[in-house]
Amino acid sequence: MGFYFLSISIYPMPPASIASVTGAFFFSWVIGFVAVFAPGGLGVREGLMWAMLSGIMPQHIALVIAFAGRIWWTASEAVVFLISFATQKRSTRQGKQT
């Protein structure tokens, strides 16, 4: 659903396109995950997402959404990493005090 909301913030689409957009995100993520030749599915996920979204919107908009999805996903992973790193660092520091 988050990817759908990201998509409609870039290009307005009817609510009926929820299944198409979320399906494109899910399918491209799975294929990118399975593609062992591409680290993190880099390029595979975006290319597949672009191809699938091009059927419901202009190709240049589909390309922008595919790259925005990559940036969105990478940023969320970075935030989770930073939170877990800070939490681990804090718990290690508290463990040394006792």
ZIDAFEN-V422413 format. One record per residue. RES is the residue in one letter. SS is DSSP state (alpha for helix, beta for strand, coil for the rest). OMEGA is omega as a letter, one per 20 degrees, with the letter a starting at -180 (none if undefined). Layout:
BEGIN
RES/SS/OMEGA, RES/SS/OMEGA
END
This chain:
BEGIN
M/coil/r, G/alpha/r, F/alpha/r, Y/alpha/r, F/alpha/r, L/alpha/a, S/alpha/a, I/alpha/r, S/alpha/r, I/alpha/a, Y/coil/a, P/coil/r, M/coil/r, P/coil/r, P/alpha/r, A/alpha/a, S/alpha/r, I/alpha/a, A/alpha/a, S/alpha/a, V/alpha/a, T/alpha/r, G/alpha/r, A/alpha/r, F/alpha/a, F/alpha/a, F/alpha/a, S/alpha/r, W/alpha/a, V/alpha/a, I/alpha/r, G/alpha/r, F/alpha/a, V/alpha/a, A/coil/a, V/coil/a, F/coil/a, A/coil/a, P/alpha/a, G/alpha/a, G/alpha/a, L/coil/a, G/coil/r, V/alpha/a, R/alpha/a, E/alpha/r, G/alpha/r, L/alpha/r, M/alpha/r, W/alpha/a, A/alpha/a, M/alpha/a, L/alpha/r, S/coil/r, G/coil/a, I/coil/r, M/coil/r, P/coil/a, Q/alpha/a, H/alpha/r, I/alpha/r, A/alpha/r, L/alpha/r, V/alpha/a, I/alpha/r, A/alpha/r, F/alpha/r, A/alpha/r, G/alpha/r, R/alpha/r, I/alpha/r, W/alpha/a, W/alpha/a, T/alpha/r, A/alpha/r, S/alpha/r, E/alpha/r, A/alpha/r, V/alpha/r, V/alpha/r, F/alpha/a, L/alpha/r, I/alpha/a, S/alpha/r, F/alpha/r, A/alpha/r, T/alpha/r, Q/alpha/r, K/alpha/a, R/alpha/a, S/alpha/r, T/alpha/r, R/alpha/r, Q/alpha/r, G/alpha/r, K/alpha/a, Q/alpha/a, T/coil/none
END
